[in-house]
Amino acid sequence: MAGLVGNTGSCTAFTYLANGSGTTAFAATQTALVTENTANGSARASATVSRTTTTATNDTLSLVKQWTASGAVTIKEAGIFNASSAGDMLARKVLDSTVTLASADTWTWTHTVVFS
């Protein structure tokens, strides 16, 4: 994060969202989703990225992505990454309930990070 803020080193911005079916509880040591989805239209993809205001002007990073399933997809986790594959994970969220998609269903994920 220091490299991104200071524009030093070879840092890459976090602009990708991924989803998966892993149910393992969050741990700070995780560097990837437990079971990342890659098939049926659910693969990691570039998100629409913006800054919004929660408390102070532009203190929140917001990433939004909509997936359209081309077959059955189970979603239980989501994360923010800095590459279209592999890369570094900024955050991971285990969903409170499982999302089950059938072909042609859509799912939109908004992941926000508040900097304070």
C-alpha positions as CSV (number, residue, x, y, z in Angstrom):
1,M,0.0,0.0,0.0
2,A,2.9,2.4,0.8
3,G,4.2,1.8,-2.8
4,L,0.9,2.7,-4.3
5,V,0.5,5.8,-2.2
6,G,4.0,7.0,-2.8
7,N,4.1,5.8,-6.4
8,T,7.3,3.9,-5.8
9,G,8.5,0.4,-6.7
10,S,6.5,-1.7,-9.2
11,C,3.1,-1.6,-7.6
12,T,-0.1,-2.3,-9.5
13,A,-3.5,-0.9,-8.6
14,F,-6.2,-3.2,-7.2
15,T,-8.8,-3.1,-10.0
16,Y,-10.1,-6.8,-10.3
17,L,-12.8,-8.6,-8.4
18,A,-13.1,-12.4,-8.1
19,N,-15.6,-14.7,-6.5
20,G,-15.4,-18.2,-5.3
21,S,-17.1,-21.1,-3.5
22,G,-14.8,-21.4,-0.5
23,T,-16.3,-21.3,3.0
24,T,-13.2,-21.2,5.1
25,A,-13.3,-18.3,7.6
26,F,-11.3,-15.2,6.8
27,A,-7.8,-15.0,8.1
28,A,-5.3,-12.2,7.7
29,T,-2.7,-14.6,6.3
30,Q,-4.8,-15.6,3.3
31,T,-3.3,-14.5,-0.1
32,A,-6.0,-15.9,-2.4
33,L,-9.6,-17.0,-2.4
34,V,-10.0,-20.5,-1.0
35,T,-11.8,-21.8,-4.1
36,E,-11.9,-19.2,-6.9
37,N,-14.5,-19.6,-9.6
38,T,-13.2,-19.6,-13.1
39,A,-16.0,-21.2,-15.2
40,N,-19.5,-20.5,-16.4
41,G,-19.1,-16.7,-16.7
42,S,-17.8,-16.2,-13.1
43,A,-14.1,-15.6,-13.7
44,R,-12.1,-12.8,-12.2
45,A,-12.6,-9.6,-14.1
46,S,-11.8,-5.9,-14.2
47,A,-14.2,-3.9,-12.0
48,T,-15.5,-0.4,-12.3
49,V,-13.4,1.5,-9.7
50,S,-14.2,4.8,-8.0
51,R,-13.6,6.8,-4.9
52,T,-16.5,7.8,-2.7
53,T,-16.9,9.5,0.6
54,T,-17.7,7.7,3.9
55,T,-16.4,10.2,6.5
56,A,-13.7,12.3,4.8
57,T,-13.7,13.3,1.1
58,N,-12.7,10.4,-1.2
59,D,-11.7,8.1,1.8
60,T,-13.4,5.0,0.3
61,L,-12.4,2.8,-2.6
62,S,-15.4,1.2,-4.4
63,L,-15.1,-1.6,-6.9
64,V,-18.2,-2.9,-8.7
65,K,-18.6,-5.9,-11.1
66,Q,-21.6,-7.7,-12.5
67,W,-21.2,-11.3,-13.7
68,T,-23.7,-13.2,-15.9
69,A,-23.6,-16.9,-15.4
70,S,-23.5,-19.2,-18.4
71,G,-24.1,-22.3,-16.2
72,A,-24.4,-23.2,-12.5
73,V,-22.2,-21.1,-10.2
74,T,-22.0,-21.1,-6.4
75,I,-20.6,-18.0,-4.7
76,K,-19.6,-17.9,-1.0
77,E,-16.5,-15.6,-1.1
78,A,-15.3,-12.5,-3.0
79,G,-12.0,-10.7,-3.1
80,I,-10.1,-7.7,-4.6
81,F,-6.9,-8.3,-6.7
82,N,-4.3,-6.4,-8.6
83,A,-4.1,-8.8,-11.6
84,S,-6.4,-10.7,-13.9
85,S,-4.8,-13.9,-12.6
86,A,-2.6,-14.6,-9.6
87,G,-1.4,-11.2,-8.3
88,D,-1.9,-9.9,-4.8
89,M,-5.1,-9.9,-2.9
90,L,-6.1,-6.8,-1.0
91,A,-9.2,-8.1,0.7
92,R,-11.4,-11.2,1.0
93,K,-15.0,-11.4,2.3
94,V,-16.9,-14.6,3.1
95,L,-20.5,-14.0,2.4
96,D,-23.2,-14.4,5.1
97,S,-25.2,-16.7,2.8
98,T,-24.5,-18.7,-0.3
99,V,-25.4,-17.3,-3.8
100,T,-26.5,-19.9,-6.3
101,L,-26.7,-18.9,-9.9
102,A,-28.3,-20.7,-12.9
103,S,-27.5,-19.9,-16.5
104,A,-28.4,-16.3,-17.4
105,D,-28.6,-15.2,-13.8
106,T,-26.6,-12.1,-12.8
107,W,-24.8,-11.2,-9.7
108,T,-23.4,-7.8,-8.8
109,W,-20.7,-7.4,-6.2
110,T,-19.7,-4.0,-4.7
111,H,-16.6,-4.2,-2.5
112,T,-15.6,-1.1,-0.6
113,V,-12.5,-0.3,1.4
114,V,-12.6,2.6,3.8
115,F,-9.3,4.3,4.5
116,S,-9.1,6.2,7.8
